[in-house]
Amino acid sequence: MCGIFGILSANSNQVLSKTIYQTILDALKELQNRGYDSSGIGLLPMSAEWLFQKDSSTETITSIEKIERRSNLIPTNIPIHVGFGHNRWATHGAKNSLNAHPHISSNGVVGVVHNGIIENYKELKQFLIENGFSFISETDSEVIPNLIAYYYKIDKNPIDAIRHSIELLQGTYGLVVIFNGISMYGVSSGSPVLFGHNSGYGMFSSEPAGFCNLVDTYITLDNNDICEMTLDNDTVRVRTKNMYTEKKVPDIFETLSTPSHYKHWTLKEIYEQPLAIMNTLNNGGRIYDDSHVKLGGLDSCKEDLLACQHIVFVGCGSSFFSACIGEKYCKKLCNFQSVVAIDGCEFEECDIPQNGKVCFVFISQSGETKELHKCLQLIQRNTERVNDCITVGVVNVVDSLISREVKCGVYCNSGRERGVASTKSFTCQTICLSLISLWFSQNHYPDSGVATKSDLIKDLQTLSSSYTELFTNHIQQQLQKLLSKFSYITKVFILGKGTDYFIAKEASLKLKEIAYVHAEPYSSSSLKHGPFALLDQEFPVILIDTQPEYYVKNDIAIQEISCRGAPIFIFTNRSMGIKDNPNIIKVPSSNYSFLFVLLYLQLFAYNISIQRNINPDIPRNLAKVVTVD
């Protein structure tokens, strides 16, 4: 859950230290989605000692902002060819500059930046202490440069020293290693390391965004294949053991500062949802008439998919709530023997159906969610069932880890999402799962439920314009109704039934993530099974009411809550049945009305975060890309 970057440049002009420092800094800004508890940059001149800038984030300023302000401390009068940087999400040791990467061996010979977790670091640390090495941090990562330095004394060769060291490491790692001022090494196991180059330099990065459009193509290193970059006169030489096919770097690099019209990326991404929806629908290309969808990724595996008797949706966090909505759609539209959504953090081998063919749908914005990838590996290792399991990815990031390993998939195409909290990506994942359910239904039962499928598709076709109308019709002014009542909250129940219940879960997560509000979701029918004990005049409740089959049930819940004196606010798509009052916001009637409610609640969470001086883009203790257990 850390971001790593390294560069080896053939340029030898005298201001190179400044150039490399800025290049690394720009890369770390792009890699903040992987962590921002602390950041560090290390440069190694050819004939001098290491140069470092490391710091940790606070509530008011990020670590990257701190080290950017100190860029004037980097000398400009010495040539430097190599440098690396790291964004940390703390796993072992406090969030401080001492635990920030890069880490250097105690003899000063080897420098390392690391993404991953070393499970046997305590045993390795004791071994190294007994052999004369010392440690200054609390991290698991510091054993790596010391272990490589230990073997370097024996092997006298950097590649052999790295190879012997990684043979002893248990856990996951993506590493960039520096021994001297003219070479650099990258290696990975379970944590991605990408390599890109052009005529002037070579780079390692955790993901394509880190290249900042400075290279056109890249490769993703195979597990334990050591990539060596060395400076040969004015050329960067590259060597790997395995052969690779280079891939084009996606055109995803954007300006590093938020556009002036928006104060934060989170707000920008909320407002980008009309465009993101159109991109998910491929500007209508995934719908080819009023009752049929076209998903090329699924069509490529059509025979295998249509032979499946079971379908399992797997996700974590927001993606799990989206998976639960996918389960609802699949149960209504399809006729699988079993349909289930499982939290990837709780997935076990016993969750694999024991008979018949199974379609597993893995849902991940980043395509690198560690727990989700472990679920995929668990299926791949199950020799008795693997041949009966078809894996499908619903992923936003092209060529990410999960998207490479599944058999087929449906890309969300929602565009890069920088804010830690999922906004547009959740909406687009949910649309993709709706499309997948329609795809199975039209292929399994083309002549049944035509009216229902047609209604869903028509609402999908107008969904983007409906979002645009909500923004145009002054959604923020309507939102003031809710903010005027509930902006003070530190706790809240959010209720819903059916699909609305999973929107309640997602909205609760948004309030926790970016506003630090203790929000709890419940089915609107379940408060009486215990949580009613908490209700009083100081305990606010938000109720989501967009499913016609549950209107009556929700009416009962509203009365039960009101007679206990608890303040209640309602989102509904009813045209009749609920009287107009200041505590109600009406959303357009649609099969996707629940997404309109979520839009309001995303903005609600955002506004509360701003009122409380919380940066919603980088809330405390979190990271966008979850690549560790």
C-alpha positions in Angstrom: 0.0 0.0 0.0 3.0 2.2 -0.7 4.1 4.0 -3.8 7.6 3.5 -5.1 9.5 5.3 -7.9 13.1 5.2 -9.2 15.0 6.9 -12.0 18.4 6.4 -13.6 19.3 9.2 -16.0 22.0 9.4 -18.7 21.9 13.2 -18.6 25.1 14.6 -17.1 24.4 18.4 -16.9 25.3 20.1 -13.6 21.7 20.8 -12.5 20.7 17.2 -12.7 20.2 16.9 -9.0 17.4 19.4 -9.2 15.9 17.8 -12.3 15.9 14.3 -10.8 14.5 15.6 -7.5 11.6 17.3 -9.2 10.9 14.2 -11.4 10.7 12.0 -8.3 8.5 14.6 -6.5 6.1 14.8 -9.4 5.9 10.9 -9.5 5.2 10.8 -5.7 2.3 13.3 -6.2 0.8 10.9 -8.7 1.3 7.9 -6.4 -0.4 9.4 -3.3 -3.3 7.0 -3.9 -1.0 4.4 -2.4 -0.3 6.2 0.8 0.6 9.5 2.3 1.5 8.9 5.9 5.1 9.8 5.1 7.2 10.4 2.0 10.9 10.4 1.2 13.4 11.0 -1.6 16.9 9.7 -1.8 19.6 10.8 -4.3 23.1 9.2 -4.6 25.8 11.3 -6.3 28.6 9.5 -8.0 31.3 10.7 -5.7 29.5 11.8 -2.5 27.2 10.6 0.2 23.4 10.0 0.1 21.1 13.0 0.0 17.7 12.6 1.7 14.5 14.5 2.3 12.0 12.6 4.4 8.9 13.7 6.4 5.5 12.7 7.7 2.1 14.1 7.1 0.0 16.0 9.7 -3.7 17.0 9.7 -2.8 20.3 8.0 0.0 19.5 5.6 1.1 16.4 3.6 4.6 14.9 3.7 5.0 15.7 0.0 4.2 19.3 0.5 6.8 19.4 3.3 9.6 18.0 1.2 8.6 20.1 -1.8 9.1 23.2 0.3 12.6 22.0 1.1 13.7 21.4 -2.5 16.0 24.4 -2.3 18.1 22.4 0.2 19.2 20.0 -2.6 22.6 21.1 -4.0 22.6 22.0 -7.7 26.4 21.9 -8.3 26.9 18.1 -8.3 26.0 15.6 -11.1 23.5 12.9 -9.9 22.2 10.1 -12.1 20.1 8.0 -9.7 17.4 8.7 -7.2 14.3 7.1 -5.8 11.2 8.1 -3.8 8.5 6.5 -1.6 5.0 7.3 -0.3 4.3 5.3 2.9 1.1 3.9 4.3 2.2 2.8 7.8 2.0 -0.9 8.7 5.0 -1.4 11.0 6.1 1.6 13.1 4.7 5.1 13.7 4.0 7.7 11.1 7.2 9.7 11.3 10.2 10.6 9.3 12.4 8.0 11.0 10.2 5.2 9.6 9.9 6.9 6.2 11.7 5.4 3.2 14.2 5.2 1.6 16.0 2.9 4.1 19.7 2.4 3.9 21.8 -0.5 5.2 23.7 0.4 8.4 27.0 0.2 6.5 25.7 2.8 3.9 26.2 0.4 0.9 22.6 -0.4 -0.1 19.5 1.8 -0.3 15.9 0.4 -0.8 12.3 1.6 -1.2 9.8 -1.1 -0.5 6.0 -1.7 -1.0 4.6 -4.7 0.8 5.0 -6.6 4.1 7.8 -8.8 5.2 6.3 -11.4 7.4 9.5 -12.9 8.8 11.3 -9.6 9.4 11.8 -10.3 13.2 13.8 -13.5 12.5 15.8 -11.7 9.8 16.4 -8.7 12.0 17.8 -10.9 14.8 20.1 -12.7 12.3 21.4 -9.4 10.9 22.0 -7.9 14.4 24.0 -11.0 15.3 26.1 -10.3 12.1 26.9 -6.8 13.0 24.1 -4.8 11.4 22.1 -2.1 13.3 18.6 -0.6 12.8 17.2 2.8 13.4 13.5 2.4 12.4 10.6 0.3 13.6 9.8 -0.9 10.1 9.8 -4.4 8.6 11.4 -2.8 5.4 14.7 -1.9 7.0 15.8 -5.6 7.1 15.9 -5.6 3.3 18.8 -3.2 2.6 20.7 -4.8 5.5 20.1 -8.3 4.2 21.2 -7.4 0.7 24.3 -5.6 2.1 25.1 -8.8 4.1 25.0 -10.9 0.9 26.8 -8.3 -1.1 29.8 -8.7 1.2 29.8 -12.4 0.4 28.8 -12.4 -3.3 30.5 -9.2 -4.4 27.7 -8.9 -7.1 24.5 -6.8 -6.8 22.2 -9.2 -8.6 23.4 -12.3 -6.7 23.1 -10.4 -3.4 19.5 -9.4 -4.3 18.6 -12.9 -5.5 20.0 -14.5 -2.3 18.1 -12.0 -0.2 14.7 -12.4 -1.8 15.0 -16.1 -1.4 14.7 -15.5 2.3 11.9 -12.9 2.3 8.5 -14.2 3.3 5.6 -11.9 2.3 5.2 -9.4 -0.5 7.6 -6.9 -1.9 8.1 -4.4 -4.7 11.6 -3.1 -4.4 13.9 -0.5 -6.0 17.5 -1.0 -4.9 20.5 1.3 -5.3 24.1 0.3 -4.7 26.0 3.1 -6.4 25.6 6.2 -8.5 25.4 4.5 -11.9 23.0 1.6 -11.4 19.5 0.6 -10.1 17.6 -2.6 -9.7 13.9 -3.5 -9.5 12.2 -6.7 -8.4 8.8 -7.7 -7.2 6.7 -10.5 -5.7 3.1 -9.8 -5.1 3.5 -6.0 -5.3 3.8 -4.6 -8.8 7.0 -3.0 -10.1 6.8 -1.5 -13.6 9.7 -0.5 -15.8 9.7 2.2 -18.5 12.4 3.9 -20.5 13.4 6.1 -23.3 16.7 7.2 -24.8 17.6 9.4 -21.9 16.6 7.5 -18.8 14.9 4.4 -17.2 12.3 4.4 -14.5 10.6 2.1 -12.0 7.1 2.8 -10.7 4.3 1.1 -8.8 1.9 2.1 -11.6 1.8 3.8 -15.0 0.7 7.2 -13.5 4.1 7.5 -11.8 5.8 7.8 -15.2 4.1 11.2 -15.6 4.0 10.7 -19.4 7.8 10.7 -19.6 7.9 7.3 -21.2 5.6 5.8 -23.9 5.8 2.1 -23.1 6.5 0.0 -20.1 6.7 -3.6 -18.8 5.4 -5.2 -15.6 8.1 -7.3 -14.0 7.4 -11.0 -13.4 7.7 -12.2 -9.8 11.3 -12.4 -8.7 12.7 -11.4 -12.1 15.4 -8.8 -11.3 15.6 -5.8 -13.7 19.0 -4.2 -13.8 19.6 -0.6 -15.1 23.2 0.6 -15.6 24.7 3.7 -17.0 27.1 3.0 -19.9 28.6 6.3 -21.1 25.5 8.3 -22.1 23.2 5.3 -22.4 21.0 3.4 -20.0 21.5 -0.3 -20.4 18.7 -2.6 -19.3 18.9 -6.4 -18.5 16.2 -8.8 -17.4 16.2 -12.6 -17.3 12.7 -13.0 -18.8 11.4 -11.7 -22.1 8.6 -9.1 -22.2 6.2 -7.4 -24.6 6.1 -3.7 -24.0 2.8 -2.0 -23.4 1.7 1.5 -24.2 1.4 3.8 -21.2 -2.3 4.8 -20.8 -2.9 8.5 -21.3 -4.0 9.2 -17.7 -1.6 11.8 -16.6 -3.4 15.0 -15.6 -2.2 18.3 -14.2 -1.0 17.9 -10.7 -3.0 20.7 -9.3 -6.8 20.5 -8.9 -8.6 22.6 -11.6 -9.5 26.0 -10.2 -13.2 25.4 -10.5 -13.0 22.7 -7.8 -11.3 22.9 -4.5 -10.7 19.2 -4.2 -10.4 16.1 -6.4 -13.3 14.5 -4.5 -15.7 17.3 -5.5 -14.4 17.2 -9.1 -15.0 13.5 -9.3 -18.5 13.7 -7.9 -19.3 16.3 -10.6 -17.7 14.1 -13.2 -20.3 11.4 -12.8 -22.4 12.3 -15.9 -19.3 12.0 -18.1 -18.1 8.9 -16.2 -21.5 7.2 -16.8 -21.3 7.9 -20.5 -17.8 6.4 -20.6 -18.9 3.3 -18.8 -21.7 2.9 -21.3 -19.1 3.5 -24.1 -21.2 6.5 -25.2 -24.0 4.1 -25.8 -21.9 1.5 -27.5 -22.6 -1.1 -24.8 -26.4 -0.7 -25.5 -27.3 -1.6 -29.1 -31.1 -1.3 -28.8 -33.8 -0.8 -26.2 -33.6 -4.4 -24.9 -30.0 -5.6 -25.5 -26.5 -4.8 -24.2 -23.2 -5.6 -25.8 -20.2 -6.5 -23.6 -17.3 -7.5 -25.8 -15.2 -8.8 -22.9 -18.0 -11.3 -21.9 -18.8 -12.1 -25.5 -15.2 -13.4 -25.9 -15.9 -16.1 -23.2 -19.6 -16.5 -24.0 -19.7 -20.3 -24.1 -17.9 -20.8 -20.8 -19.9 -18.1 -19.0 -23.3 -19.3 -20.2 -22.4 -22.8 -18.9 -22.1 -21.5 -15.3 -24.8 -22.5 -12.8 -23.5 -20.2 -10.1 -22.3 -16.6 -9.9 -20.3 -15.1 -7.1 -19.6 -11.4 -6.8 -16.5 -10.5 -4.7 -15.4 -7.0 -3.6 -14.0 -5.1 -0.7 -15.3 -1.8 0.8 -17.3 0.2 -1.6 -16.8 -2.5 -4.2 -18.5 -5.0 -1.9 -21.5 -2.8 -1.6 -21.6 -2.6 -5.4 -21.3 -6.4 -5.5 -24.4 -6.7 -3.2 -26.4 -4.5 -5.7 -25.1 -6.8 -8.5 -26.4 -9.7 -6.5 -29.9 -8.1 -6.4 -29.9 -7.5 -10.1 -28.8 -11.0 -10.9 -31.4 -12.6 -8.7 -34.2 -10.5 -10.4 -33.0 -11.0 -14.0 -31.2 -14.3 -14.1 -31.9 -17.9 -13.1 -28.6 -19.1 -11.7 -28.8 -22.0 -9.1 -27.1 -19.6 -6.7 -26.2 -15.9 -6.6 -24.1 -14.5 -3.8 -22.0 -11.5 -3.0 -19.1 -12.1 -0.6 -16.8 -9.6 1.1 -13.3 -10.4 -0.3 -11.8 -9.9 3.2 -13.9 -12.9 4.4 -13.7 -15.2 1.3 -12.6 -18.8 2.0 -12.2 -21.9 0.0 -15.5 -23.2 1.4 -17.2 -20.4 -0.4 -16.5 -21.9 -3.8 -19.6 -23.9 -4.8 -18.7 -27.6 -4.9 -20.8 -28.6 -7.9 -21.3 -27.1 -11.3 -19.5 -24.3 -13.1 -19.0 -21.0 -11.3 -18.6 -17.4 -12.6 -16.6 -15.3 -10.2 -16.9 -11.5 -10.7 -14.1 -9.6 -9.0 -14.8 -5.9 -8.5 -12.0 -3.5 -7.8 -11.4 0.1 -8.7 -7.6 -0.2 -8.7 -7.4 -3.8 -9.9 -4.8 -4.3 -7.1 -6.9 -4.8 -4.0 -4.7 -7.3 -2.0 -7.6 -9.3 -0.3 -9.3 -9.6 -3.7 -6.2 -10.8 -5.5 -5.8 -13.4 -2.7 -9.3 -14.7 -3.4 -8.4 -15.0 -7.1 -5.2 -17.0 -6.2 -7.2 -19.2 -3.8 -9.4 -20.2 -6.8 -6.4 -20.7 -9.1 -4.8 -23.0 -6.5 -7.9 -25.1 -6.0 -6.9 -28.0 -8.4 -10.3 -29.8 -7.9 -12.4 -26.8 -8.9 -10.2 -24.4 -10.9 -11.3 -25.8 -14.3 -15.0 -25.2 -13.4 -14.4 -21.6 -12.3 -14.6 -18.7 -14.8 -13.1 -15.4 -13.5 -14.4 -12.0 -14.6 -13.0 -8.6 -13.7 -14.9 -5.4 -13.2 -11.9 -3.0 -12.9 -11.3 0.6 -13.6 -7.5 0.6 -14.1 -6.5 -0.9 -17.4 -3.8 -3.6 -17.3 -3.8 -3.8 -13.5 -3.0 -6.9 -11.6 -6.5 -8.4 -11.4 -7.4 -7.4 -14.9 -4.3 -9.3 -16.2 -5.1 -12.5 -14.3 -8.9 -12.9 -14.8 -10.2 -14.7 -17.9 -12.3 -11.8 -19.2 -13.8 -8.6 -17.9 -15.7 -5.4 -18.2 -13.7 -2.2 -17.7 -15.5 0.6 -15.9 -13.8 3.4 -17.9 -14.8 6.0 -15.3 -11.5 7.8 -15.6 -8.8 8.1 -12.9 -10.1 8.7 -9.4 -7.7 10.5 -7.1 -9.8 11.0 -4.0 -9.5 8.2 -1.5 -13.2 7.8 -1.1 -14.9 6.1 -4.1 -17.5 8.3 -5.8 -17.7 8.0 -9.5 -16.1 4.6 -9.5 -18.8 3.2 -7.2 -21.5 4.5 -9.6 -19.8 3.1 -12.6 -19.1 -0.3 -11.0 -22.8 -0.5 -10.2 -23.7 0.3 -13.8 -21.3 -2.4 -15.0 -22.9 -5.0 -12.7 -26.3 -4.0 -14.0 -25.0 -4.5 -17.6 -23.5 -7.9 -16.7 -26.9 -9.1 -15.2 -28.7 -7.9 -18.4 -26.1 -9.7 -20.6 -26.7 -13.0 -18.8 -30.4 -12.5 -18.9 -30.6 -11.7 -22.6 -28.4 -14.7 -23.5 -30.0 -17.2 -21.1 -33.7 -16.1 -21.6 -34.0 -13.7 -24.5 -37.8 -13.8 -24.6 -38.5 -13.5 -20.8 -38.8 -10.3 -18.8 -38.5 -8.2 -21.9 -40.4 -5.3 -20.4 -38.3 -5.2 -17.2 -35.0 -5.4 -19.2 -36.2 -2.7 -21.6 -37.1 -0.4 -18.6 -33.7 -0.9 -17.1 -31.9 -0.2 -20.4 -34.0 2.9 -21.0 -33.1 4.3 -17.6 -29.4 3.5 -18.2 -29.6 5.5 -21.5 -30.9 8.5 -19.7 -28.9 8.2 -16.5 -26.1 10.6 -17.5 -28.5 13.3 -18.5 -30.5 12.8 -15.3 -27.3 13.4 -13.3 -26.7 16.5 -15.4 -30.2 17.8 -14.6 -29.7 17.3 -10.9 -26.5 19.4 -11.0 -28.2 22.0 -13.2 -31.2 22.2 -10.9 -29.2 23.5 -8.0 -28.5 20.3 -6.1 -26.4 22.2 -3.6 -29.4 24.4 -2.7 -31.6 21.4 -2.1 -28.8 19.8 -0.1 -28.9 22.8 2.3 -32.1 21.3 3.7 -30.1 18.3 5.0 -27.1 20.4 6.0 -29.2 22.8 8.0 -30.6 20.0 10.0 -27.7 17.6 10.3 -24.4 19.4 9.8 -23.7 19.0 13.5 -23.8 15.2 13.5 -21.2 13.0 15.0 -23.4 9.9 14.7 -26.2 8.9 12.5 -28.3 5.9 11.3 -28.8 5.6 7.6 -31.6 3.2 6.6 -32.8 1.6 3.5 -34.4 -1.6 2.3 -33.6 -3.8 -0.7 -31.1 -2.0 -2.9 -31.4 1.1 -0.8 -29.9 -0.8 2.1 -26.6 -1.1 0.2 -26.7 2.6 -0.7 -27.1 3.2 3.0 -23.9 1.2 3.6 -22.0 3.1 0.9 -23.2 6.5 2.2 -22.3 5.5 5.7 -18.8 4.6 4.5 -18.5 8.0 2.8 -19.4 9.8 6.1 -16.9 7.7 8.0 -14.1 8.1 5.5 -14.1 11.8 4.7 -16.1 13.4 7.5 -15.2 11.2 10.4 -18.8 10.7 11.4 -19.9 7.4 13.1 -22.5 6.4 10.6 -24.2 3.1 10.9 -26.4 1.5 8.1 -29.3 -0.7 8.8 -32.3 -2.2 7.0 -35.2 0.1 7.7 -37.0 -3.0 9.1 -34.2 -3.9 11.6 -33.9 -1.0 14.0 -36.4 -2.7 16.3 -34.0 -5.7 16.7 -31.7 -3.7 19.0 -30.5 -0.4 17.6 -33.8 1.3 18.7 -32.3 1.5 22.2 -30.0 4.3 20.9 -32.8 6.5 19.5 -33.6 9.8 21.3 -34.0 13.4 20.3 -30.3 13.8 19.7 -29.8 10.8 17.4 -30.4 11.6 13.8 -31.7 9.2 11.2 -31.6 9.3 7.4 -34.0 7.1 5.5 -33.6 6.1 1.8 -36.9 5.3 0.1 -36.7 4.6 -3.6 -38.0 1.0 -3.9 -41.8 0.9 -4.6 -42.1 -2.6 -3.2 -40.9 -1.3 0.2 -42.9 2.0 0.5 -45.3 0.5 3.0 -42.5 -1.0 5.1 -40.7 2.3 5.1 -43.8 4.2 6.2 -44.0 1.9 9.3 -40.3 2.6 10.0 -40.9 6.4 9.7 -43.7 6.3 12.2 -41.8 4.1 14.6 -38.8 6.5 14.5 -40.8 9.7 14.7 -42.8 8.6 17.8 -39.4 8.1 19.6 -38.6 11.8 18.9 -35.5 11.1 16.8 -35.0 13.6 14.0 -35.4 11.9 10.6 -34.6 13.1 7.1 -36.0 11.2 4.0 -34.9 10.8 0.4 -37.7 9.4 -1.8 -38.7 9.1 -5.4 -42.4 8.9 -4.6 -44.7 11.2 -6.5 -47.5 10.7 -3.9 -47.9 9.3 -0.4 -45.4 11.5 1.5 -46.3 15.1 2.3 -43.9 17.9 1.3 -41.9 19.1 4.3 -38.4 20.5 4.9 -37.1 17.1 6.0 -37.7 15.5 2.6 -35.8 15.6 -0.7 -37.4 14.1 -3.7 -35.3 12.5 -6.4 -36.3 11.6 -10.0 -38.2 8.3 -10.4 -36.1 5.7 -12.1 -34.8 2.1 -11.7 -31.6 3.8 -10.6 -33.1 6.4 -8.2 -30.9 5.0 -5.4 -27.9 6.4 -7.3 -29.4 9.9 -7.2 -29.8 9.6 -3.5 -26.1 8.5 -3.2 -25.1 11.6 -5.2 -26.8 13.8 -2.5 -25.1 11.9 0.3 -21.7 12.0 -1.4 -22.0 15.8 -1.4 -23.4 15.8 2.1 -20.2 14.0 3.3 -18.0 16.3 1.3 -19.7 19.4 2.8 -19.3 18.2 6.3 -15.6 17.4 5.7 -15.1 21.0 4.5 -17.0 22.5 7.5 -14.7 20.5 9.8 -11.5 21.5 8.0 -10.8 17.9 6.8 -9.1 17.4 3.5 -11.5 14.9 1.8 -9.0 13.8 -0.8 -6.5 12.4 1.8 -8.4 11.5 5.0 -6.3 10.2 7.9 -5.1 6.6 8.1 -6.4 5.6 4.6 -5.0 4.9 1.1 -6.8 4.6 -2.2 -5.0 1.4 -3.4 -5.1 -1.3 -0.7 -2.1 -3.6 -1.6 -1.4 -5.2 1.8 -3.3 -7.5 4.2 
